[in-house]
Amino acid sequence: MPADWRRLASDRKQRQMDSIPKEWIIPPLPDSVLDVSQYPETCGLLTSKDIEITSTTDVDNLLHKIASGAWSSVEVTTAFAKRAIIAHQLVGRHVLVFSFID
């Protein structure tokens, strides 16, 4: 049974990776890198505008920027999608590394 769930998980992970736009795939990090908290800002995938958008913690400010036309809804959605995909890839890779240790 354990091999079966691992195969299913591996297949699902591969399908998930295949669904990410190729230009949004991040390069592999060495297994020794454990602190990836600054990686989204330094990996080169996010523009300075993407970083500004996704670093905004004030929802009213975010909505004001969209309403005023400073940021389009497409820019905001794309920036958050890119950042989420970066995070997902980082978490997914570390989970896979640790799942094969046992």
LOLO-546005 format. One record per atom (N, C-alpha, C): x negated, y negated, z negated; residue number from 1. Coordinates in pm, whole numbers. Example, Ala and Ser with C-alpha at 12.3 -4.5 7.8 and 13.67 -1.06 7.14 Angstrom:
2
-1319, 569, -780, 1
-1230, 450, -780, 1
-1320, 330, -780, 1
-1285, 225, -708, 2
-1367, 106, -714, 2
-1290, -3, -787, 2
// end
This chain:
102
-81, 121, 0, 1
0, 0, 0, 1
-85, -128, 0, 1
-194, -138, -82, 2
-272, -262, -81, 2
-328, -298, 57, 2
-373, -200, 132, 3
-428, -231, 265, 3
-318, -286, 356, 3
-196, -238, 339, 4
-86, -283, 422, 4
-55, -432, 400, 4
-47, -475, 273, 5
-17, -617, 247, 5
-134, -705, 292, 5
-255, -653, 280, 6
-370, -733, 324, 6
-369, -751, 476, 6
-332, -645, 547, 7
-324, -655, 693, 7
-214, -753, 733, 7
-99, -743, 667, 8
11, -835, 696, 8
-28, -980, 665, 8
-94, -1001, 553, 9
-138, -1136, 516, 9
-239, -1189, 617, 9
-330, -1104, 658, 10
-431, -1144, 755, 10
-368, -1179, 890, 10
-271, -1098, 933, 11
-201, -1126, 1058, 11
-125, -1258, 1051, 11
-58, -1281, 938, 12
18, -1405, 921, 12
-75, -1526, 919, 12
-188, -1512, 852, 13
-286, -1622, 846, 13
-337, -1654, 987, 13
-362, -1551, 1066, 14
-411, -1573, 1202, 14
-305, -1643, 1287, 14
-180, -1602, 1276, 15
-73, -1670, 1350, 15
-62, -1816, 1308, 15
-79, -1839, 1180, 16
-74, -1975, 1128, 16
-188, -2059, 1185, 16
-308, -2006, 1185, 17
-423, -2078, 1240, 17
-405, -2103, 1390, 17
-347, -2008, 1460, 18
-323, -2024, 1604, 18
-223, -2135, 1633, 18
-139, -2170, 1536, 19
-38, -2273, 1558, 19
-91, -2415, 1535, 19
-211, -2427, 1480, 20
-270, -2559, 1455, 20
-331, -2611, 1585, 20
-302, -2736, 1621, 21
-366, -2792, 1741, 21
-519, -2777, 1731, 21
-579, -2735, 1838, 22
-724, -2706, 1838, 22
-807, -2825, 1791, 22
-764, -2948, 1825, 23
-840, -3065, 1784, 23
-826, -3095, 1635, 23
-738, -3023, 1566, 24
-718, -3042, 1422, 24
-782, -2929, 1340, 24
-853, -2839, 1406, 25
-922, -2731, 1335, 25
-1050, -2789, 1275, 25
-1071, -2763, 1146, 26
-1191, -2813, 1081, 26
-1301, -2708, 1088, 26
-1426, -2752, 1091, 27
-1536, -2655, 1095, 27
-1547, -2580, 963, 27
-1598, -2459, 968, 28
-1613, -2383, 844, 28
-1711, -2450, 748, 28
-1682, -2438, 621, 29
-1770, -2489, 517, 29
-1843, -2373, 453, 29
-1962, -2396, 403, 30
-2032, -2289, 331, 30
-1949, -2246, 209, 30
-1954, -2119, 175, 31
-1881, -2068, 59, 31
-1923, -2136, -70, 31
-2043, -2192, -72, 32
-2093, -2256, -193, 32
-2025, -2391, -220, 32
-1956, -2447, -121, 33
-1888, -2575, -138, 33
-1756, -2550, -211, 33
-1747, -2597, -333, 34
-1626, -2577, -412, 34
-1544, -2704, -428, 34
-1609, -2820, -426, 35
-1537, -2947, -439, 35
-1511, -3002, -299, 35
-1387, -2990, -254, 36
-1350, -3039, -122, 36
-1257, -3160, -131, 36
-1253, -3222, -248, 37
-1158, -3331, -271, 37
-1182, -3452, -179, 37
-1303, -3474, -136, 38
-1332, -3587, -47, 38
-1341, -3545, 100, 38
-1324, -3418, 127, 39
-1342, -3367, 262, 39
-1247, -3432, 364, 39
-1118, -3451, 332, 40
-1032, -3514, 434, 40
-1084, -3649, 482, 40
-1141, -3727, 392, 41
-1193, -3859, 430, 41
-1324, -3851, 506, 41
-1398, -3743, 491, 42
-1532, -3736, 549, 42
-1546, -3640, 667, 42
-1442, -3564, 696, 43
-1455, -3461, 799, 43
-1451, -3515, 942, 43
-1405, -3639, 959, 44
-1402, -3699, 1091, 44
-1271, -3678, 1167, 44
-1181, -3601, 1111, 45
-1053, -3578, 1178, 45
-958, -3696, 1159, 45
-963, -3758, 1043, 46
-875, -3871, 1014, 46
-940, -4002, 1055, 46
-862, -4087, 1119, 47
-910, -4221, 1151, 47
-904, -4306, 1024, 47
-963, -4424, 1029, 48
-955, -4512, 913, 48
-810, -4549, 883, 48
-730, -4563, 987, 49
-588, -4593, 967, 49
-516, -4473, 903, 49
-548, -4352, 948, 50
-489, -4231, 888, 50
-521, -4226, 739, 50
-645, -4257, 704, 51
-687, -4255, 564, 51
-611, -4361, 485, 51
-599, -4481, 543, 52
-525, -4588, 475, 52
-380, -4546, 452, 52
-318, -4490, 555, 53
-178, -4447, 544, 53
-162, -4340, 437, 53
-244, -4237, 443, 54
-227, -4123, 352, 54
-279, -4150, 212, 54
-350, -4259, 194, 55
-395, -4298, 60, 55
-297, -4392, -9, 55
-195, -4433, 64, 56
-95, -4524, 8, 56
-11, -4449, -95, 56
-10, -4500, -217, 57
67, -4435, -324, 57
197, -4508, -354, 57
213, -4627, -300, 58
332, -4707, -323, 58
429, -4688, -207, 58
536, -4615, -232, 59
633, -4585, -127, 59
696, -4712, -71, 59
723, -4809, -156, 60
779, -4936, -107, 60
685, -5003, -8, 60
555, -4999, -37, 61
456, -5056, 55, 61
454, -4978, 186, 61
461, -4847, 178, 62
463, -4764, 297, 62
584, -4798, 383, 62
701, -4808, 321, 63
823, -4841, 395, 63
816, -4982, 453, 63
757, -5076, 378, 64
741, -5212, 428, 64
652, -5215, 553, 64
544, -5139, 550, 65
452, -5134, 665, 65
523, -5078, 789, 65
608, -4978, 768, 66
684, -4923, 880, 66
788, -5024, 929, 66
862, -5082, 836, 67
967, -5178, 873, 67
911, -5301, 943, 67
792, -5343, 902, 68
731, -5463, 963, 68
663, -5432, 1097, 68
647, -5305, 1128, 69
582, -5267, 1253, 69
432, -5254, 1241, 69
377, -5273, 1120, 70
233, -5257, 1102, 70
193, -5112, 1128, 70
278, -5020, 1087, 71
258, -4877, 1113, 71
384, -4823, 1178, 71
369, -4740, 1277, 72
486, -4677, 1337, 72
519, -4549, 1260, 72
641, -4506, 1272, 73
680, -4382, 1204, 73
601, -4263, 1261, 73
567, -4268, 1388, 74
487, -4161, 1449, 74
347, -4161, 1389, 74
287, -4279, 1371, 75
153, -4287, 1310, 75
155, -4230, 1168, 75
256, -4266, 1092, 76
265, -4221, 953, 76
285, -4069, 948, 76
376, -4020, 1029, 77
403, -3876, 1031, 77
280, -3798, 1076, 77
214, -3845, 1179, 78
95, -3777, 1230, 78
-18, -3779, 1127, 78
-38, -3892, 1061, 79
-145, -3902, 960, 79
-121, -3802, 847, 79
2, -3795, 797, 80
31, -3701, 689, 80
23, -3556, 736, 80
65, -3531, 859, 81
56, -3395, 913, 81
-90, -3351, 924, 81
-176, -3440, 976, 82
-318, -3407, 988, 82
-380, -3380, 851, 82
-349, -3465, 754, 83
-406, -3447, 621, 83
-357, -3317, 557, 83
-230, -3286, 577, 84
-175, -3162, 522, 84
-240, -3040, 587, 84
-264, -3047, 716, 85
-327, -2935, 785, 85
-472, -2918, 741, 85
-541, -3028, 717, 86
-678, -3019, 663, 86
-674, -2948, 528, 86
-587, -2993, 439, 87
-576, -2934, 306, 87
-539, -2787, 315, 87
-447, -2756, 402, 88
-403, -2617, 416, 88
-517, -2528, 462, 88
-596, -2577, 555, 89
-710, -2497, 601, 89
-813, -2478, 490, 89
-839, -2583, 413, 90
-935, -2572, 303, 90
-889, -2472, 198, 90
-764, -2481, 159, 91
-709, -2389, 58, 91
-707, -2248, 114, 91
-662, -2234, 237, 92
-654, -2102, 298, 92
-788, -2032, 307, 92
-891, -2105, 339, 93
-1024, -2044, 350, 93
-1076, -2001, 214, 93
-1054, -2083, 111, 94
-1101, -2046, -21, 94
-1022, -1929, -77, 94
-893, -1922, -48, 95
-813, -1810, -93, 95
-861, -1683, -28, 95
-891, -1689, 103, 96
-940, -1570, 172, 96
-1074, -1524, 116, 96
-1161, -1619, 85, 97
-1291, -1583, 29, 97
-1272, -1509, -104, 97
-1187, -1563, -190, 98
-1168, -1503, -320, 98
-1088, -1374, -314, 98
-1000, -1357, -215, 99
-919, -1238, -209, 99
-1000, -1115, -174, 99
-1115, -1132, -111, 100
-1196, -1017, -73, 100
-1304, -985, -176, 100
-1308, -1059, -283, 101
-1407, -1031, -388, 101
-1369, -909, -469, 101
-1239, -890, -490, 102
-1196, -776, -573, 102
-1217, -649, -502, 102
// end
